[in-house]
Amino acid sequence: MYLSYLAGKTDENKLSEMLDAAEKGENYKKIVPRMNFVLMLAKKGETEAAINEMDKVNAAELDDKGKLLLGQTYLRLKAAERAYSVFSACQNSIECVLYSGVAAYLKGDSDKALEILNGIKDRYEDQDKLNYYLKKIYESQGDNAHAEEIRLPENYNTGSE
């Protein structure tokens, strides 16, 4: 990085972007052990301690991959409000958008969840996964007409429940 800058191949802005990306990548690596500790606490039934440990992670210092991991961990801990906040802070991750919809639903805002999930229909690659969540939300609202319009493969399960 520095050598290309010194050689004039990279301008100052590009160097700054590269350093920022590297730093965020390092921060991601640092949170993985904490995530493992948090999941261990959760398995022992210490959910509140696990959530408090997660709250020590500064999401602003993470790249989208780190935010996705952080948000998914909050979802596993049934902390949907925190998960929604983290997913909503992502910059360029369609996965974060999907999970922000899931988190919105889990925190009780099914209308917002439908708005988010329907908004990515033409961009989200795994249509079965997206449709699974849409169907679940429509069913929870008692909107059987919309739910029945959604066709999933037989015995489909996202593996997340």
SERORO-860978 format. One record per residue (C-alpha): x, y, z; residue number from 1; chain; residue in three letters. Coordinates in steps of 0.2 Angstrom, whole numbers. Layout:
REM SERORO-860978
      x      y      z  seq  mol  type
      X      Y      Z  NUM    A   ALA
...
//
This chain:
REM SERORO-860978
      x      y      z  seq  mol  type
      0      0      0    1    A   MET
     13     13      6    2    A   TYR
     25      8     -8    3    A   LEU
     12     11    -22    4    A   SER
      8     28    -14    5    A   TYR
     27     32    -12    6    A   LEU
     29     27    -30    7    A   ALA
     15     39    -36    8    A   GLY
      4     24    -41    9    A   LYS
     -9     28    -28   10    A   THR
    -16     45    -23   11    A   ASP
    -19     51     -5   12    A   GLU
    -38     47     -6   13    A   ASN
    -35     30    -12   14    A   LYS
    -22     26      1   15    A   LEU
    -34     33     14   16    A   SER
    -48     21      8   17    A   GLU
    -36      6      7   18    A   MET
    -30     10     25   19    A   LEU
    -48     12     31   20    A   ASP
    -53     -5     23   21    A   ALA
    -38    -14     31   22    A   ALA
    -42     -7     48   23    A   GLU
    -60    -12     47   24    A   LYS
    -54    -30     41   25    A   GLY
    -43    -31     56   26    A   GLU
    -57    -25     68   27    A   ASN
    -68    -39     60   28    A   TYR
    -54    -52     65   29    A   LYS
    -54    -45     82   30    A   LYS
    -72    -48     85   31    A   ILE
    -73    -66     80   32    A   VAL
    -66    -73     97   33    A   PRO
    -78    -61    106   34    A   ARG
    -92    -69     96   35    A   MET
    -87    -86    101   36    A   ASN
    -87    -81    119   37    A   PHE
   -104    -73    117   38    A   VAL
   -111    -89    110   39    A   LEU
   -104    -99    124   40    A   MET
   -112    -87    137   41    A   LEU
   -129    -89    127   42    A   ALA
   -128   -108    127   43    A   LYS
   -126   -107    146   44    A   LYS
   -142    -97    147   45    A   GLY
   -133    -81    151   46    A   GLU
   -141    -71    137   47    A   THR
   -141    -54    146   48    A   GLU
   -122    -56    149   49    A   ALA
   -120    -61    131   50    A   ALA
   -129    -46    125   51    A   ILE
   -119    -34    136   52    A   ASN
   -103    -42    129   53    A   GLU
   -109    -38    111   54    A   MET
   -113    -20    116   55    A   ASP
    -95    -18    119   56    A   LYS
    -92    -20    100   57    A   VAL
    -91     -3     91   58    A   ASN
   -101     -7     75   59    A   ALA
    -95      9     67   60    A   ALA
    -78      2     66   61    A   GLU
    -83    -13     57   62    A   LEU
    -85    -16     38   63    A   ASP
   -102    -23     32   64    A   ASP
    -95    -41     34   65    A   LYS
    -92    -38     52   66    A   GLY
   -109    -29     54   67    A   LYS
   -118    -43     47   68    A   LEU
   -109    -55     59   69    A   LEU
   -113    -44     74   70    A   LEU
   -131    -42     68   71    A   GLY
   -134    -60     66   72    A   GLN
   -127    -63     83   73    A   THR
   -139    -51     91   74    A   TYR
   -153    -60     81   75    A   LEU
   -147    -77     89   76    A   ARG
   -148    -68    106   77    A   LEU
   -166    -62    102   78    A   LYS
   -160    -44    103   79    A   ALA
   -170    -39     87   80    A   ALA
   -169    -20     91   81    A   GLU
   -150    -20     92   82    A   ARG
   -149    -31     77   83    A   ALA
   -160    -20     66   84    A   TYR
   -149     -5     71   85    A   SER
   -133    -14     66   86    A   VAL
   -140    -20     50   87    A   PHE
   -147     -3     45   88    A   SER
   -129      4     47   89    A   ALA
   -122     -7     33   90    A   CYS
   -117      2     17   91    A   GLN
   -117    -10      3   92    A   ASN
   -123    -27      9   93    A   SER
   -139    -34      2   94    A   ILE
   -138    -48     15   95    A   GLU
   -138    -34     28   96    A   CYS
   -154    -27     20   97    A   VAL
   -162    -44     20   98    A   LEU
   -158    -47     39   99    A   TYR
   -164    -29     43  100    A   SER
   -181    -35     36  101    A   GLY
   -180    -50     47  102    A   VAL
   -175    -40     62  103    A   ALA
   -189    -27     59  104    A   ALA
   -201    -42     59  105    A   TYR
   -194    -49     75  106    A   LEU
   -195    -32     84  107    A   LYS
   -213    -31     80  108    A   GLY
   -214    -20     64  109    A   ASP
   -220    -32     51  110    A   SER
   -225    -18     39  111    A   ASP
   -208    -11     39  112    A   LYS
   -201    -29     37  113    A   ALA
   -212    -31     21  114    A   LEU
   -207    -14     15  115    A   GLU
   -189    -19     16  116    A   ILE
   -190    -37     10  117    A   LEU
   -202    -32     -5  118    A   ASN
   -189    -18     -9  119    A   GLY
   -175    -31    -13  120    A   ILE
   -185    -44    -23  121    A   LYS
   -177    -39    -39  122    A   ASP
   -159    -39    -32  123    A   ARG
   -158    -53    -19  124    A   TYR
   -151    -68    -27  125    A   GLU
   -158    -82    -16  126    A   ASP
   -177    -79    -20  127    A   GLN
   -182    -95    -10  128    A   ASP
   -174    -88      6  129    A   LYS
   -182    -71      3  130    A   LEU
   -199    -78     -1  131    A   ASN
   -198    -89     14  132    A   TYR
   -197    -74     26  133    A   TYR
   -210    -65     16  134    A   LEU
   -222    -79     17  135    A   LYS
   -219    -81     36  136    A   LYS
   -223    -62     39  137    A   ILE
   -239    -63     28  138    A   TYR
   -245    -78     38  139    A   GLU
   -241    -70     54  140    A   SER
   -252    -55     49  141    A   GLN
   -266    -67     43  142    A   GLY
   -264    -61     25  143    A   ASP
   -267    -78     18  144    A   ASN
   -270    -72      0  145    A   ALA
   -252    -65     -1  146    A   HIS
   -245    -80      8  147    A   ALA
   -253    -92     -3  148    A   GLU
   -246    -83    -19  149    A   GLU
   -228    -87    -13  150    A   ILE
   -222   -104    -19  151    A   ARG
   -208   -112    -10  152    A   LEU
   -199   -129    -14  153    A   PRO
   -206   -144     -5  154    A   GLU
   -199   -145     13  155    A   ASN
   -190   -128     11  156    A   TYR
   -182   -122     27  157    A   ASN
   -168   -108     28  158    A   THR
   -159   -117     41  159    A   GLY
   -161   -102     52  160    A   SER
   -176   -107     63  161    A   GLU
//
